[in-house]
Amino acid sequence: MGKRAILKQLEEAVRARGWEVRRETGSFLGGPCRLKGRSVVVLNRRSPVEIQVAILEEALRRAPL
């Protein structure tokens, strides 16, 4: 399975647990956070796929089952 396919599956799993996934561009790494009472994962579009995968994995660890 390719890196992009893994990224897509993790993103779907995060969304299935009620988190919003946002892709933004800027000078930040990204990560899971709370924004106006919502659970959000922010990914930097410019980050390598491996970094985005790690951020989504962290969000899954934090998400309630």
C-alpha positions as CSV (number, residue, x, y, z in Angstrom):
1,M,0.0,0.0,0.0
2,G,1.4,3.4,-0.9
3,K,1.9,6.4,1.4
4,R,-0.9,8.4,-0.2
5,A,-3.4,5.4,0.3
6,I,-2.4,5.2,3.9
7,L,-2.9,8.9,4.4
8,K,-6.3,8.7,2.8
9,Q,-7.4,5.8,5.1
10,L,-6.1,7.5,8.2
11,E,-8.0,10.7,7.2
12,E,-11.2,8.7,6.7
13,A,-10.7,7.0,10.1
14,V,-10.2,10.4,11.8
15,R,-13.3,11.8,10.2
16,A,-15.3,8.7,11.2
17,R,-14.5,9.5,14.8
18,G,-16.0,13.0,14.5
19,W,-12.9,15.1,13.8
20,E,-12.7,17.7,11.1
21,V,-9.6,17.5,8.9
22,R,-8.3,20.8,7.4
23,R,-5.4,21.3,5.1
24,E,-3.8,24.8,5.3
25,T,-0.6,26.4,4.1
26,G,1.7,28.3,6.4
27,S,4.7,28.1,8.7
28,F,3.4,25.5,11.1
29,L,3.7,21.7,11.5
30,G,0.0,21.0,12.3
31,G,-1.7,18.7,14.7
32,P,-4.9,17.9,16.5
33,C,-6.6,20.7,18.5
34,R,-9.9,22.1,19.7
35,L,-11.3,25.0,17.8
36,K,-14.5,26.6,19.0
37,G,-15.5,23.4,20.7
38,R,-14.8,21.2,17.7
39,S,-12.1,18.6,17.4
40,V,-9.9,19.5,14.4
41,V,-6.8,18.1,12.8
42,V,-4.8,20.7,10.9
43,L,-2.4,19.5,8.3
44,N,0.2,21.6,6.5
45,R,-0.2,21.1,2.7
46,R,3.6,21.5,2.3
47,S,4.5,18.9,4.9
48,P,5.7,15.5,3.6
49,V,3.2,12.7,3.6
50,E,5.1,11.0,6.4
51,I,4.5,14.0,8.7
52,Q,0.9,14.2,7.8
53,V,0.5,10.4,8.6
54,A,2.1,10.9,12.0
55,I,-0.2,13.8,12.8
56,L,-3.3,11.8,11.8
57,E,-2.0,8.9,13.9
58,E,-1.7,11.2,16.9
59,A,-5.3,12.4,16.4
60,L,-6.5,8.8,16.3
61,R,-4.7,8.1,19.6
62,R,-6.5,11.0,21.2
63,A,-10.0,10.3,19.7
64,P,-12.4,8.4,21.8
65,L,-13.4,4.9,20.5
